[in-house]
Amino acid sequence: MTGKKSFILYADLIHTLSKLPDDKAGQLFKLILDYVNDKDPEIEDLLLQIAFEPIKQQLKRDLVSWREYREKQSENGKLGGRPKKTQTQENPKNPSLISETQKSLNVTANVNATVTENVIVNDINKSSNEDTKIFINANNQVLTERFFSDENTEPRNEIMKMLSVSADDLKMWSGKFNSHLIIEAKKHQTLNEWRKHFASWLRIQIEKQTKNTQNGTGKQKPANRQHDYSQYKRPANITGTT
């Protein structure tokens, strides 16, 4: 960021830092300072890579906007700076017309300002939601890897035995469970919390699957009977599964 002596740090970054341990949050802030001072930091930690990437992209966008603004100011300076007042502005012959024009300009400016503010707020909220999903996913991946490591063979076998699922099915279900956590914006602090929630959720899914299988066997559709499919319409406000 050569040529810049400052940069914008957005207040909604707190949503990202609050989800990191204190040591990781400190490392992330140092990465930001290294980046804006053109030190090109190398990041080996996966969690820090995920956390820093959206911040890095925002800094790049801000830099582009800053450079475009400077170029425009430079071009204006070459043209002689601020335009001189016209004769109409210095000695208006029709003050009422100028007054109405000024009112129109003020209204337009207010509308543009309102629209711009709303767009900025919406972008920040969207960015915050995306950051939350990224961190929940990263956290889930770390806990999942630990759950399937050799040191957790016994708890894993207990779930497989209790629910009668194979090792391959357990991995498949863990992926669906992590997707469910992202939809619900649920983040577990420990592997024990994740494992208990996963076992409870998987039991419910298997019970639903078994019930659906039983209900779908041995039934025949009555002949010459018009069926009402409206009961199967999905509610519009459903956002995830249990």
N, C-alpha and C positions, 0 to 999 in steps of 0.2 A: 504494500500500500504506500509506495513511494510518493512523497509530496503531501501526504496527509499527516496532521498532527493530532487528530482526534478521530473517534469513530462512535457510532451509535450502539449502545447496549440496551436492548429492549427489556422493559419491566417484566414481560411474561416469561423471561428466562427462569424466573423463580420456580415455574412449574417443572422445569427440567432438573434444576439443581436440588429441589426438595426430594426428588426420587433417588438421588445418589447419596452414598455414604459421604461423610465429611471429607475424607481423604481424596475420594474421586472428584468431589465437587471442587476442591482446591486445585487438583491437577487439571481439571477442565478449564478453570479460569486462567491458569498459567498458559495453557495451550492457546487460548484466545489471544492473550497478550503477545505470545511468541508469533502467532500468525499475522497479527496486524503490524508487527514490527519486522515483517519479511524474513523471519528466521526459518520458515518452512519446516515446522516440527514434524517428526516422524512418530506415529502413534501405533504402539503394538497392542495395547489393551483393547479388546473388542468392544467393551461397554463404552469406553471413551471415544472410540471411533464412531459409534452409533450416535452418541450424544453430541459430538462436535460437528458432524456433517451438516445438519440443518443450520447450525449457527454459521458455519463457514459459507454456505450458499447465500445466506442473508447478507453477510458481510460483502460478498462479491457483488450482489445486486445493489447494495448501497454505494459501493465504489463506482459502479457504472453510472449511477444517477449523479453522483458528485462530479465525475469527469464530464458528463454531458452538460451539467450546469456551468462548469468552468469554461467550457468551449463556447457556450452561448454568451456568457458574459464577455469573453474575449472578443467575439465577433461584434457585439454591441459597442465595445470600446473602439474598435477599428472604424466603425461607422460614425464616430463622433460622440458617443455616449448617449445621454438622454435627449430625445427629440425636443427641438425648440417649440415653444407655444405658437400656435397659429394665430392669425389676426382675429379669428372668430372667438378664440379662447381669451385673448387679451381685451377685446372690445366687442362683446357679443351683441349682435343686432336683434337676436331673438332669445332673450333669457329663458322664457317659458319652455321653448323647445329643448334647450340644453338641459334644463331642470328635469324634464320628462325623460330625456335620454339617460341622464345620470341615475334616475330612479330605476330604469330598466336594467342598467349595468349592475347596480347594487343588488337587485333581485337575482340576477344571473349568478353573480359572485357568491351570494348566500347559498343558492341551490347547489352550485358546484362544490362549495366547501362542505355542505352537508353530505353530499354523495361521496366525496372523497373520504370524509371521516368514517362513514359507514363501511366503505370498502376496506379501509385500513383495519377497523375493528374486526370485521369478518375474516380478513386474512390472518390476523393475529390469533383469533379463536380457532380457525382451521389449523394453523400451524401448531398451536398448543395441543389440539386433539391428536394430530398426527404424531407429535413428539411423545405423547402419552402412550399411544399404541406401539411406537418403536421401543420404548423402554419396557413396557409390559412384555413384548415379544422377546426382547433380549434377556430379560429376567427369567422368563419361562424356559428359554433354551438352555440357560445355565443350570436351572433346577432339573430339567429333563435329562441332561447329560449326566448329572450326578446320580439321578435315580437309576439310570441304566448302567452305571459303573459297577465294577466288581465288588466294591465295598457295600453295595446295597442289594446284593443278590438275595439275601434272606427276606427282607421286606417285600421285594418284588415277587418272590416265589409265593409268599403268603397271599398276595392279591390274586395271582394266577390260580392258586389252588382254591381260594374262597369263591372266585367268580367263574372258575372253569374256563379260562382263556389261555391261549398259547402265547409264547413270547412274541411272535410276529404280530398277533392280534393286539397284544398289549402296546406295542410300539405304534401301531396304527391308531388305536384309541387315544394314545397320549397326544398325537398330533391334532386330533379333533378336539380334545380337551383344551389344548393351548389356544386354538382358534376361538373356542367358547369363552375363555378368559379374556381375550382381546375384545370381543364383542361386549362383554359385561364390564370391561375396564377394571378387572380384578387382578391385583398384584399380591403375591404371597411373599412374606419376608423370609421364611425358612423352608427347607426341603420337607420337614415334617408336616407343615401346613399344606404344602402343595400335594404331598402324597395322600393325606387324609381326604382332602377335597377330591382328588382324582379318583380314589377308591369309591367314595360315596357317589360321585357323578357317574362313574362307569357302571356301578350296580344299577342305577336308575335307567341308564341307556340299554343295558342288557335286558332288564325286565320289560322295557317298552318293546324292544325288538322281539322278545319271546312272545309277548302278548299279541303283537301284530301278526306274527307267524301263525299262532294258534287261531286267531280270528279269521285269517285268510285261507284256511284249509277246510275242505269238506262242504263248502257253500256253493250253491249254484244260483245263478241269476234267474229269477222267475220269468217265464215266457210271456211275451206280449204285455209287458207292464212298463209304463213310462216311469222312469226314475227321476227324482228331484235332486239335481246335482248342486243346488244352491248351498246345501249344508256343508259342502266341502270347500267353499270359497275361503281363501286365507284372509284373516283380518289384516287390514291395511297397516295397523300400528305395531305388528310383530317385528321385533328387531333382532331376536336371537333365540336360542333354544336353551332349555334348562340342562 
